[in-house]
Structures are given as structure tokens and as C-alpha cells.
Amino acid sequence: MLYRELGKTGKNVSILGMGAMRLPVINDVPEKIDQKKTTEMLKYALDNGINYIDTAYPYHHGESEKFLGRFFEDNPKYKKDTSITSKMPSWLINNQEDMYYYLEKQLKDLKMETIDFYLLHSLKPDYWENLINNNVLEFLDKIVEEKKVKYVGFSFHGEIELFFEIIDDYEWDICQIQLNYMDEYHQAGVEGLKYAKSKGVGTVIMEPLRGGCLTRNIPNEVQEIWDWAEDPKTPAQWGLKYLWDYEEVDIVLSGMSSLEEVKENIGYATNGHPHSLTKNDKEIIKEVKMSYREKIYIDCNSCGYCMPCPEGLDIPKNFDILNNAYMFNDPDGLKMQYQSLLTEKQRASACNACGQCQEMCPQLIPIIEKLKEVSDTFEK
């Protein structure tokens, strides 16, 4: 296992972190974590160098934190050298009392007096505005002073301008952003990664494989490009190595679901050195990106002329998720994203076919027709 210093915290962390949101479950029921399999995975991970575990209040419908609490209570030898990260459920906060309520509940579930890293979860414009209005930065100061948490940060799902604003508003210890070779310019992206590092903020990467989209159902034309490599790699290895190649990346999280995945990813981490991709490797990744982009189904560039929708739909986001389903040949995997990222009012099925959006679309997309396809794909 290789290690990097996590921003200005001075902590040496494994370049591979374990995300506790896709643990093995029984009968596909999210809250029924398979205790035996998950315990085996965790022990192997910790015995082989992983020292950073990421969880959050909603993972596995609230059972992820509870499982980790029981695991470390039953296996105390692992706790000393392992950093645990959890997150405040930003969408459930109405006042500062709520902030304390959820933190105390999480401390109880994790069976800990102090959480190593505590993040504001999934920040985007409305969440951030609400938290600021409720003096969240004052709250963060207090819980560090009270030793309820050691370090504070945030996870992010907004646009780059908001990322800069948040980074500059507080002395953060770490930030968690989505990044992979398909999303270099999406959300915080590479620009946000480098800006955070310039400010001394530790960088934790989530969705390195786009929720598995970059490893499942690989199109033949994409596999042919991967096969050009002088040093063959699996799709998962390509995705992880792409990120570790950035010296600005401190940790890459993987939401592993089996012992086999843990073993494979730990093996990849032994060669996760910065600046280790060759010129040929970078050209191959570039070609793979282009091949995936050619599979885009709806020619929507998210210009926003169709917005706001009178019914509250997020039309560009609906089309983005459908395009991803086509690009990665993974409608089942994207269905979860559709349900989690869009509220009921924002989903395609809320369209009443008023036609206002079609009159404004510079790409002349038959929006009403395509929204029906979105609904048919993800809601039936």
C-alpha cells in the first residue's frame, strides 16, 4: 500500500480508501448488510494497509454507521490506526439544533467519542445557502473545540464557481469531490482538485469508476482501445491509475462490494504512483473518452434555455442521466442515480407536455418526446 499526506492535516493516509456505501447485502435489501462478508472484507482491507473508511448518515438506510460501530467495538485493535469519516445530512438541517442532533446520533451509532473527519454532505447551492444561514461554520468551530470531531470538510456536487466560494469561506481540512477520466470538467473537476490542493486542503476522490459504469458492460469498441496498451490493465485499474497519477490526489475512495474487489484494488494501489502514466497511456484514455462520448444519445449541451420548467423539472439533468445510460450501456446502474439525484418534481414523469421548453431549445431537441423516453427507461 502507498500513502500520501492528507492536506495540511499531516496524516498519512492510504491512497485507496474504503467507501462503506455499497457493502454486500442480503437479498438486495440495502439495510440488511451481510455481516459475515463485510467483516471479512474490512479485516482484509485493514490488514493490508487501508487506513481510511468513509461512511455517512444515509448509507445503507442508516445501517452503515451502525455496522462500523459494532465492527470496531468487536475488533478494537483496528481503530487506533484507522481514520473514520462520516457526514452531516445537509438536506435534513433546519437549524443548529438539528446539526447537534445528527452528530450526537452518529457518534452513538459509531460508538465513538470523537469522529476523525466530519463532512458537510453533498453540498450544492440550496444546501450550502441553508447551512450558512444557520451558522454552520460556527457549529464546525464548536465541535472541533469540543473534541467531538478532529477535522472538518465537505463533499461536493455543485458547479465549479460554488466550489471556489465554499473553499474560500472557511479553513477546511479536507474536501471530497467526484472525479474520473470522464468527468474532468464536471462539477469541481480537475480545476477544483488543483485549487483545493493549492489551499492546503486534503483531497478525497469519490466515484472514481462512476459508480461502476466504467467497469461494467464494456463496449467492444472501448475494449479494443484498452487492448492497445503495452502494459494491459483492467478497466478498474485504468480508472484508479488515472487518478493516482495526479500528485494533487490524496485518497481515492472505492465503494467495494466483495472481498475480490478489495483484493484487486489493493493490488492496484501498490503501483499508484503520481506521474506514472506514460504518454501512450494518456493517449489511450483520451481515445476511450472519445469513444464513450460518441455514444451520446441526446445532443443536449446543458445550455439551460429550456429552464426553468413551470413544473419544476430539471430537463438537462434528466437528459444527462439518459445519455450516461446509453454511453455506458448501464440503464439499471443509472436508475439508482436517477432516483437519488432528482426529486419527484424534477423527474421526467412530471412533464405535462406544455411545450414551452421546445420553443426555447436552440438544438431543436424534441424535449417532450425525449422526456417520455427518460421516464420509460428509469420509472417503469
C-alpha positions in Angstrom: 0.0 0.0 0.0 1.2 3.5 -0.8 0.4 6.5 1.4 0.1 10.3 0.9 -0.1 13.2 3.2 -3.7 14.4 3.6 -3.5 18.1 3.0 -2.4 20.2 6.0 -3.7 17.6 8.5 -0.3 15.9 8.4 -1.9 12.5 8.4 -0.5 9.8 6.2 -3.5 8.0 4.5 -3.7 5.1 2.2 -4.1 6.2 -1.4 -7.1 3.7 -1.5 -9.9 4.4 0.9 -12.9 2.1 1.6 -16.3 3.6 0.9 -19.0 2.0 3.1 -22.0 2.7 0.9 -22.0 -0.4 -1.3 -21.3 -3.1 1.2 -22.6 -6.7 0.4 -26.2 -7.1 1.5 -28.7 -10.0 1.9 -31.5 -10.4 -0.8 -30.7 -7.0 -2.3 -32.1 -5.2 0.8 -29.9 -2.1 1.4 -30.3 -2.1 5.1 -29.5 -5.8 5.5 -25.7 -5.7 5.4 -24.2 -9.1 5.2 -22.3 -9.1 8.5 -20.0 -12.1 7.7 -18.9 -11.0 4.2 -18.5 -7.3 5.2 -16.4 -8.2 8.3 -14.2 -10.4 6.2 -13.7 -7.5 3.7 -12.9 -5.0 6.3 -10.4 -7.2 8.1 -8.6 -7.9 4.9 -8.6 -4.3 3.9 -7.2 -3.1 7.2 -4.7 -5.9 7.5 -3.4 -4.9 4.0 -2.8 -1.3 4.5 -6.1 0.6 4.0 -6.4 3.1 6.9 -9.3 5.4 5.8 -13.0 4.4 5.8 -15.8 6.7 4.5 -19.4 6.4 5.6 -22.4 8.7 6.0 -25.8 9.0 7.8 -27.9 7.7 4.8 -25.7 4.9 3.7 -27.5 1.5 3.7 -30.5 3.4 5.1 -28.7 4.3 8.3 -27.1 0.9 8.9 -23.6 1.6 7.6 -22.5 3.7 10.6 -24.1 1.2 13.0 -22.2 -1.7 11.3 -18.9 0.1 11.6 -19.6 0.9 15.2 -20.1 -2.7 16.0 -17.1 -3.8 13.9 -14.6 -1.6 15.8 -16.2 -2.4 19.1 -15.6 -6.1 18.4 -12.2 -5.5 16.8 -10.6 -2.7 18.8 -7.1 -3.3 17.5 -8.0 -1.8 14.2 -9.4 1.5 15.5 -6.1 3.2 16.6 -4.6 3.3 13.1 -7.9 3.8 11.1 -9.5 7.1 10.2 -13.3 7.2 10.1 -15.1 9.8 8.1 -18.8 10.5 8.3 -21.1 13.3 7.1 -23.8 15.6 8.3 -27.1 15.0 6.3 -27.3 18.6 4.9 -30.8 18.1 3.4 -32.2 17.4 6.9 -30.9 20.5 8.6 -33.3 23.3 9.6 -31.4 24.9 12.5 -28.3 24.4 14.6 -30.1 22.1 17.0 -30.5 19.7 14.1 -26.8 19.8 13.5 -26.1 18.7 17.1 -28.9 16.1 17.0 -27.5 14.3 14.0 -23.9 14.5 15.1 -24.8 13.0 18.5 -26.8 10.2 16.9 -23.8 9.4 14.6 -21.4 9.4 17.5 -23.7 6.9 19.2 -24.1 4.7 16.2 -20.4 4.7 15.5 -19.7 4.1 19.2 -17.1 6.8 19.2 -16.4 9.8 21.4 -14.7 11.6 18.5 -15.2 11.2 14.7 -11.9 11.6 12.9 -13.3 13.5 9.8 -16.8 15.1 9.7 -18.0 16.5 6.4 -21.0 18.6 5.3 -22.6 16.1 2.9 -23.3 16.7 -0.8 -23.0 20.4 -1.0 -24.9 22.2 -3.8 -26.3 25.7 -3.9 -29.5 25.3 -1.9 -27.9 23.1 0.8 -25.0 25.5 1.2 -27.2 28.6 1.5 -29.4 26.9 4.1 -26.4 25.8 6.1 -24.7 29.2 6.0 -28.0 30.8 7.1 -28.0 28.5 10.1 -24.4 29.4 11.1 -22.8 26.0 10.1 -19.3 27.4 10.2 -19.8 28.5 13.9 -21.0 24.9 14.5 -17.9 23.4 12.9 -15.7 25.6 15.1 -17.6 24.4 18.2 -17.5 20.7 17.5 -13.7 20.8 16.9 -13.2 22.8 20.1 -15.4 20.3 22.0 -13.4 17.4 20.5 -16.4 15.8 19.0 -14.6 15.7 15.7 -10.9 16.1 14.8 -11.1 17.5 11.3 -13.9 19.0 9.2 -14.6 19.2 5.5 -17.3 18.9 2.9 -18.4 16.6 0.0 -19.4 18.4 -3.2 -21.9 18.0 -6.0 -22.3 21.5 -7.4 -20.6 23.6 -10.1 -17.1 25.0 -10.0 -18.0 28.5 -9.1 -19.7 27.3 -5.9 -16.7 25.1 -5.1 -14.4 28.1 -5.2 -16.8 30.1 -2.9 -17.0 27.3 -0.4 -13.3 26.6 -0.3 -12.5 30.3 0.3 -15.2 30.7 3.0 -13.5 28.5 5.7 -10.3 26.9 6.8 -11.3 23.4 5.7 -9.2 20.3 6.4 -10.4 18.2 3.6 -12.9 18.1 0.7 -14.4 15.2 -1.2 -15.1 15.6 -4.9 -16.3 13.5 -7.8 -13.6 12.8 -10.4 -12.8 10.3 -13.0 -11.4 10.4 -16.6 -14.9 11.1 -18.0 -15.6 13.9 -15.5 -12.5 16.1 -15.8 -14.6 19.2 -16.3 -17.8 18.2 -14.4 -18.6 19.7 -11.0 -15.3 20.6 -9.2 -13.3 18.6 -11.7 -9.5 18.8 -12.2 -9.6 22.6 -11.7 -11.2 22.3 -8.3 -8.8 19.5 -7.3 -5.8 21.7 -8.0 -7.3 24.7 -6.4 -8.1 22.8 -3.2 -4.5 21.4 -3.1 -3.1 25.0 -3.6 -5.0 26.0 -0.4 -3.6 23.1 1.6 -7.0 21.3 1.7 -6.8 17.5 1.7 -8.4 15.9 -1.4 -10.6 12.8 -1.3 -11.9 11.5 -4.6 -15.3 9.7 -4.9 -16.9 8.0 -7.9 -13.5 7.1 -9.5 -15.3 4.5 -11.6 -18.6 6.4 -12.0 -20.4 4.0 -9.7 -19.1 1.1 -11.7 -20.2 2.4 -15.1 -16.6 2.4 -16.2 -16.1 -1.3 -15.4 -19.4 -2.9 -16.4 -20.7 -3.8 -19.9 -17.6 -2.5 -21.6 -18.4 -1.9 -25.3 -16.3 -3.8 -27.8 -15.0 -0.6 -29.4 -13.8 0.6 -26.0 -12.2 -2.7 -25.1 -10.3 -2.6 -28.4 -8.8 0.7 -27.4 -7.8 -0.6 -23.9 -6.1 -3.5 -25.7 -3.7 -1.1 -27.5 -1.8 -0.8 -24.2 1.7 -2.1 -24.0 1.0 -2.8 -20.3 -2.5 -4.3 -20.2 -4.8 -3.2 -17.4 -8.3 -3.9 -16.3 -10.9 -1.1 -16.7 -10.9 -0.6 -12.9 -7.1 -0.4 -12.9 -7.2 2.2 -15.6 -9.7 4.3 -13.7 -7.8 4.2 -10.4 -4.4 4.8 -12.0 -5.7 7.8 -13.9 -6.5 9.4 -10.6 -3.4 8.4 -8.7 -1.3 9.9 -11.5 -2.3 13.3 -10.1 0.0 14.4 -7.3 -2.8 16.5 -6.0 -5.0 13.5 -5.2 -4.6 12.2 -1.7 -7.1 9.4 -1.4 -9.3 7.6 -3.9 -12.4 6.1 -2.4 -13.8 2.8 -3.8 -17.2 1.5 -2.7 -16.2 -2.1 -2.8 -18.9 -4.8 -2.6 -16.9 -8.0 -2.4 -13.6 -9.4 -1.0 -12.4 -10.0 -4.6 -12.8 -6.3 -5.3 -10.9 -5.4 -2.1 -8.0 -7.7 -3.1 -7.9 -6.4 -6.7 -7.9 -2.7 -5.7 -5.3 -3.2 -3.0 -3.2 -4.9 -5.7 -3.6 -1.9 -8.0 -2.7 0.5 -5.2 0.8 -0.9 -4.9 1.6 0.9 -8.3 -0.4 4.1 -7.7 2.5 6.5 -8.0 2.0 10.1 -9.3 3.2 10.8 -12.8 3.4 7.1 -13.7 1.1 7.1 -16.7 3.1 7.0 -20.0 2.3 9.2 -23.0 0.8 6.2 -24.6 -1.4 5.5 -21.6 -2.7 9.1 -21.7 -3.5 8.8 -25.4 -5.4 5.6 -24.8 -7.5 7.2 -22.0 -8.2 10.1 -24.4 -9.4 7.7 -27.1 -11.6 5.8 -24.7 -13.3 9.1 -23.6 -13.9 10.0 -27.2 -15.4 6.5 -27.9 -17.8 6.8 -25.0 -18.8 10.4 -26.0 -19.7 9.2 -29.5 -22.4 7.1 -27.9 -24.3 10.2 -26.5 -27.9 9.8 -27.4 -29.4 13.3 -26.9 -27.5 16.2 -28.3 -28.1 18.4 -25.2 -25.3 20.7 -24.1 -27.0 21.8 -20.9 -27.3 25.4 -22.1 -30.3 25.9 -19.9 -32.5 27.7 -22.4 -35.3 25.2 -21.6 -35.2 26.2 -18.0 -36.9 27.0 -15.7 -39.6 24.4 -16.3 -43.0 25.6 -15.0 -43.5 22.1 -13.4 -40.0 22.1 -11.8 -38.3 19.5 -14.0 -34.6 19.5 -14.3 -34.6 18.9 -18.0 -30.8 18.9 -18.6 -30.2 16.6 -15.7 -32.8 14.1 -17.0 -31.1 14.1 -20.4 -27.6 13.8 -18.8 -28.6 10.6 -16.9 -30.2 9.1 -20.0 -27.1 9.9 -22.0 -25.0 8.1 -19.4 -27.2 5.1 -19.6 -26.6 4.9 -23.4 -22.8 5.7 -23.1 -22.1 3.1 -20.5 -24.8 0.6 -21.6 -26.0 0.5 -18.0 -29.6 1.6 -17.5 -30.0 -0.4 -14.3 -27.0 1.3 -12.7 -28.2 4.7 -13.8 -31.7 4.1 -12.4 -30.3 4.4 -8.9 -28.7 7.8 -9.8 -32.0 9.0 -11.4 -33.9 8.2 -8.2 -31.3 9.7 -5.9 -30.3 12.8 -7.7 -33.7 14.0 -8.8 -36.7 14.8 -6.7 -40.2 13.6 -7.8 -40.9 17.1 -9.2 -37.6 17.2 -11.1 -38.1 13.8 -12.9 -39.3 13.3 -16.4 -42.7 11.9 -15.4 -43.7 15.3 -14.0 -43.8 16.7 -17.6 -47.3 18.0 -18.6 -46.3 18.5 -22.3 -46.9 22.2 -22.2 -44.2 22.7 -24.9 -42.7 25.8 -23.5 -39.2 24.2 -23.4 -39.2 23.0 -27.0 -39.8 26.6 -28.2 -36.6 27.7 -26.5 -34.3 24.8 -27.4 -31.5 26.0 -29.8 -30.7 22.3 -30.5 -34.3 21.7 -31.7 -34.5 18.6 -29.4 -38.0 17.1 -29.2 -37.9 17.5 -25.5 -41.4 16.2 -24.6 -40.7 13.0 -26.6 -37.3 12.5 -25.1 -38.6 13.1 -21.6 -41.0 10.3 -22.1 -38.1 8.1 -23.0 -36.4 9.1 -19.8 -39.5 8.2 -17.8 -39.9 4.9 -19.7 -36.3 4.0 -19.1 -36.0 4.7 -15.4 -39.5 4.7 -14.0 -41.1 1.6 -15.5 
